[in-house]
Amino acid sequence: MTSPASWQHTHHSVAPRIPLSVPVMTGREEEYVRSCITDGFVSSVGPFVTRFEKEVAAIVGSAHAVATVNGTAALHLALLACGVMPGDAVLVPTYTFIATANAVRYCGAEPVFFDCNPETLCMDGAHVRSYFATRCVRKADGAIMDRETGRRVAAVLPVHVFGQPADLAAIVDAATSYGVPVVEDAAGAMGSRYDGRHVGLFGRVGCFSFNGNKIVTCGGGGAVVTNDERIATLVRHLSTQAKRSGIAYDHDAVGFNYRLTNIQAALGTAQLEQLDAKVERKRAIAARYRAHFASSASVRCLGVEQRGRANAWLMTVRVDPDTREGLLAALACDGIEARPAYIPLHTLPMYQMSPTFALEHATRIAPGCVNLPCSADLTDALVDRVAERVQMYCNERVVSSQHRSA
Ligand SMILES: *Cc1c(COP(=O)(O)O)cnc(C)c1O
């Protein structure tokens, strides 16, 4: 269990190390996990898997939830269940975690990388609409084809970046008017709402992650949510080696071993009980950072809420890209774990050849983005300490560069 008491102390300072985002397990985690061992249900069947799925469905408001071994597996199965086939194209933001694009490649499909909104960091609905309008044709069979690549557009995969809801209304409207399904990568967005509803159900299917660094965790875990019974049944089937029910060793497709175990589900069930409290605390931490940086010329908070209510999973700020490396090093010296945020995926070696659409902001913004510590047990005093250190470093840089240019 990670608690302030177990944080390491650096030898030249008594200040606690401040991690970026660690699991906080102050509920019934130990009791539930222990009961798996006592009852003998430790593997991929057991009462906590069912309970976890029910709880996820209740929180999201979905008819179905299928637990998976992680969020990446959830994305892979969701795309397969929506009919993504080898050679297809899937629209993906370039500013996201690598797993979003990898899941597309696991299906043998190719991502088309989209830009991010400079304030929310999420995919822009206007871009999705303009891509369909300017780059696609509808074929006789109704399929939408990218004229430049000849690929069928099989899905749109928006991401709620760092928990901030994407431009869902516009994205879903554009995609559905062309008959293309939307799969929400809500991996980091458990507890986030858009237009008053929990994210994950605005398209055909949504995916969540319960990795250790997310707002609530199973250790590792994921879930697929949908109101479409056919999709839910298919995802469940594919996640259990495509085994036909009741019959041992009788399988009807190449499936996957993607089920969550009962131990992971037990931990996750205890964590879900604390979701609301964690969202409240994360939002308070974000608000406190925002107040610190409100009048700053050198530090800008990202993830502006539009129609959403974010879970504030990861706090993100933008600084001068030339300042970032020095800032991270200075913070590390103080025991503060900050992290450079995503590198746009279309610049990474395995995606450099993938098609892109209207990229403008992502590559310019990314080099200045930093995630700041925001674990749910971070105290106000420590938020203040981090914010002051960031402010101090960035101000010094502003002053010294003014000296240089004077
Ligand atoms: C965490 C994350 C994933 C992957 O989830 P895992 O559980 O780590 O496999 C996918 N997409 C996004 C946006 C994420 O943040």
The ligand as a Gaussian input file, in Angstrom:
#p B3LYP/6-31G(d) Opt

LIG

0 1
 C       -4.230000       3.793000     -20.109000
 C       -4.712000       4.026000     -21.497000
 C       -4.911000       2.967000     -22.410000
 C       -4.503000       1.563000     -22.147000
 O       -4.993000       0.978000     -20.996000
 P       -4.170000      -0.215000     -20.297000
 O       -5.076000      -0.682000     -19.231000
 O       -2.894000       0.370000     -19.803000
 O       -3.931000      -1.275000     -21.349000
 C       -5.440000       3.274000     -23.651000
 N       -5.750000       4.528000     -24.003000
 C       -5.564000       5.567000     -23.173000
 C       -5.961000       6.940000     -23.610000
 C       -5.021000       5.359000     -21.898000
 O       -4.819000       6.402000     -21.088000

